[in-house]
Amino acid sequence: MADEIAVVIAGLMEDRSIPRNIKCCLKDSLDMLNISCTPEEKISSIVSALDEASADPNVPMHARTMIWNAISVLEGIKSDKF
């Protein structure tokens, strides 16, 4: 699942219609995949960064939908763990 999320985030970062500040949040969430902590902490951190990105009023609707889908997948993984 982490690979799928990484592909979605990387694809969003290459999208030219996404503002730079959103790409910064996306990069932060991608970087969090490589930190060493528990999976639950990692998922929570990534969800938080993606939520911040999706809340920006300048994010295009197609990107927001992709971000929400990634968040849903991550939250599904998180709920399966507990």
Stockholm file with secondary structure:
# STOCKHOLM 1.0

chainA/1-82         MADEIAVVIAGLMEDRSIPRNIKCCLKDSLDMLNISCTPEEKISSIVSALDEASADPNVPMHARTMIWNAISVLEGIKSDKF
#=GR chainA/1-82 SS CHHHHHHHHHHHHHCTTSCHHHHHHHHHHHHGGGSCSCHHHHHHHHHHHHHHHHHCTTSCHHHHHHHHHHHHHHHHHHHHHC
#=GC SS_cons        CHHHHHHHHHHHHHCTTSCHHHHHHHHHHHHGGGSCSCHHHHHHHHHHHHHHHHHCTTSCHHHHHHHHHHHHHHHHHHHHHC
//
